[in-house]
Structure formats: structure tokens, C-alpha cells
Amino acid sequence: MSKQDQSSNEHSRRNFLKTSATALAGFYLVPRHVLGGPGFVAPSDRLQVAGIGVGGMGFNDIKGVFGSSKADIAFLCDVDDRRAANARKDFPKAKYYKDYREMLDKEGKNIDAVTVSTPDHNHAVQAMAAMQLGKHVYVQKPLSHDIYEARKLTEAAEKYKVVTQMGNQGSSGDGVRKMVEWYNADLIGEATKVYCWTNRPVWPQGIPWPSNGQTPPQELDWDLWLGTAPKREYVDNLVPFNWRGWWDYGTGALGDMACHIMEPPFRVLGLGYPISAECSVGSVYVGEFQRGYFPDSCPPSSSITLRFARDNQQDLEFIWMDGGIQPTRPEELGPNEIMGDGGNGVIIEGTKGKMMCSTYGIDPKLLPTSKTAEINVSESEYRVPGGDRGHYNNWVDACIGGYGSKEFERLSSPFSVAGPLTESVLMGNLAIRSYDYREPREGAANQFNYPGRGIKLVWDGPNMKVTNFEPANQFVKREYREGWTLGA
């Protein structure tokens, strides 16, 4: 019997038991709210959640899920005992594991849902393993490290009929919904250009890999932390934060912030896969006037232009900037008014006007900002109550309601939405890695050609393939370290 069939049988067994218990209760059945008061959830209906990666943002995720009042944190998993300390203290009854595979193998029958809050390079294998057991999953942004992984996770969510959510909490906020309503009310006309920007990275990028390895701390299982990534010696200051700037583990400023910042225009404009990508990157100098070349590390800054084809409209130009680069201030924005939130933001330009927001879609405004107070557009988009925490409630409610329920239909960032968004985000990284792709010049020692620079990558989204520059396709899908597979 396959794992999927086992999961299906377990689901059927639970439904049978629930139906049988209801039938036996007959007219003696008392409404739950009478027994436990408003908001009471019977123990049998509480979601049993396992957290994979429970330090830092992972700790925040399990607290957010637990705060829904409808979920129990039953299991904890982290490769680093130091990072797991706070979670183990706050959830002392939760059983603790270091290896998620062992946890899923031993405890799968007792787990309803899983949060995945590990470094980017392990998101996909951990989420896939849970979904294959029929578990609902909440995965931190970006959904995956590679475009191929994002596509496979999106397909798996539908295949295994599980409830999914990516951790870009702004997608549950009122801000992005207001922007959808404004755009649908034709307040800025047809969108022609989008600018997104961030002050990230705030960690080292554009640097060489340290030459001397160190001994890992005894609390950290370094081999498990590496997971799918190539075997390397442990180096200081990589864990728990600075891994973001290395291609083997992280996805740079784009991976860290674009799922938050690019999501509003994606939702507002209903975008899909881009048709092309091009970029330029910031320079790193080693010595006087000598540009460094560090292929292991993301660049210190970049500017990326994606283009999206739209039915019966001109192609949309979508510009991303990081490393502190920002677009020119719109003329409609006053000289003392803050653009975005200062370090991050979004501007959507249209044929009739412009609108702007901060990170997560917060504080949306029409430009000039004085127009915002004059808006009289009725609310048509479903609102997610609960502010930032509403994103967790949104997922928990859908998990309890089940795949296909009305709660499921109200999910803010299911993989059907988060997958294509993540693919577009990672298309920017495909352009960056292709831009700096080098080939040796024949007959000239230590000299290189730069075949990726100055070209536009033409992207076949449905088939996940660059059609005009074959070397770029090696970055669509990584080769995992021996012993690690994604499955299907």
C-alpha cells in the first residue's frame, strides 16, 4: 500500500469514527458552544501540529499557529538544540526530534499538520515529505530554493489534497485587498509598470567562502543542517542567519523579501509566469579597480526587470531593486513624504494614476497621497480578521475545514498562488546567476568570457526552460547531495 493510500485510509477511518460517534450520541448530542462557551473547540477537533525548524522565525510560526486557539504544538524538530531552546521551554509537552524524517516516520499517525521554517535549501524536501503523508503544511517564504521545487510543491498540494500556506503574512492583510479593490474600480487605469525595492541584504553578500573550516558546536547536527546541500566544512557566522547570502543555502535579498513585496502587485494584477528576465548586479572590489568574482555568494545589490504578457494589453514591465537601490521618486509624491516605508516599497503605475504601499502591502496610498482620503470604494474582497496573526488563523481554519471547504477557498497564500509567485521571484535569481556565468577564454589563462551579461533570458514558464541561453537552465533545478531526494 502506498503512503498516499495509507493517508487516505487514515482519513476515511477518522471520518467513520466521527460519523459513528455522532450517530451514537443521537438526541443526546449537546452543541459544543454550550459545553465549552463561545470559541470552544473540542479536543477531537484541535489540530495536532509539528514544527520543523523552531528557532527564530520558526518559533514565531508555531506561536502564531498555537495562538489560533484551535491547534496544539505536539512535536518539535530542530537540528540545533540552541535554537530550539525557547520552543522547548514554551511547549514542554511537545516531543522533540532532531531529524524530521525520524519524526514523520514515528509520529506521522499523530500529526495533522506541519510548519516548515528552515533555511531555504531544505524547504522543499521537508514539505514534500509531509504532504506525501497527507499532512497539511505551512512553509516559510520563499516556498522553495529552486523554480523546479516550487512547481513540484504546487503540483503535490493538489495531488495529495492537503491545505497549504506560504509564510508571506502580508497576503492576509487588508492593505493588499484595498489595492485590489482600487485597481478593479479603475482608479489608476491599466497598469503599465511596477517598481519593487528593498534595503536587503543586511547580511554579507558578494564575498568569498571562508578558507578555514571550524568544528561545529556540539548542539548542532551540521550534516542534518546541510541536508540537500553539498558537503562542506562548518564555518562560523553562517548559522543561524548569514546562510541567506550563499547560493547553496539561501536565495539572497530576493528570497528574503520579494515574496512580501512582490505579492501585492501579483495579486492586484493577477500575474502568472514572466516571459523574460534581465538584470545588472553591484560590483565588489578586491584591491584597486579589480572586480571580485565570488560565484558561491549572491551579489551585494541587483536590479532585475521581468516582463509579463497579458491578454489584450501591453506587456507589463516589472522592476525589482535591492541593496538599497530605489526608483526615482514619483512627481506626485511630496518632497517630505516617505516613499514606501523608506527602505522597502511598491509603486504601481497606471494609465490614469499611481498607487504605492509598504512591505506586506501595508499603508496603501494613491498618488498624490491626498487622493487616498477621497476614496469611496466598497469592500468586495474577503477580509482576514486578526491582523498579522490572521495569516495563521487563515491556515488553521482551512486545515480544520479540510481540502475544498469554504475555509480552504479563503486561503490567502495556498501553493496554487504562492508557487507561481515564488517561481517569478526565483526567475530573478536565475537572471543574476546567468549574468555572472563565466566561461574560460581559449588560450588565455585566468581570463573569462561573460556570456550571460547584456542578454535577456527568454522564459518558457509552463516548461520551466530558458530558450535562448542554455547555461541558465542548470540553475532551474539543483542536484541534491547523495541520499536526499524530493520525491513526487
Order of alpha helices (4+ residues) and beta strands (2+ residues): alpha-alpha-beta-alpha-beta-alpha-beta-alpha-beta-alpha-beta-alpha-beta-alpha-beta-alpha-alpha-beta-beta-beta-beta-beta-beta-alpha-alpha-alpha-beta-beta-beta-beta
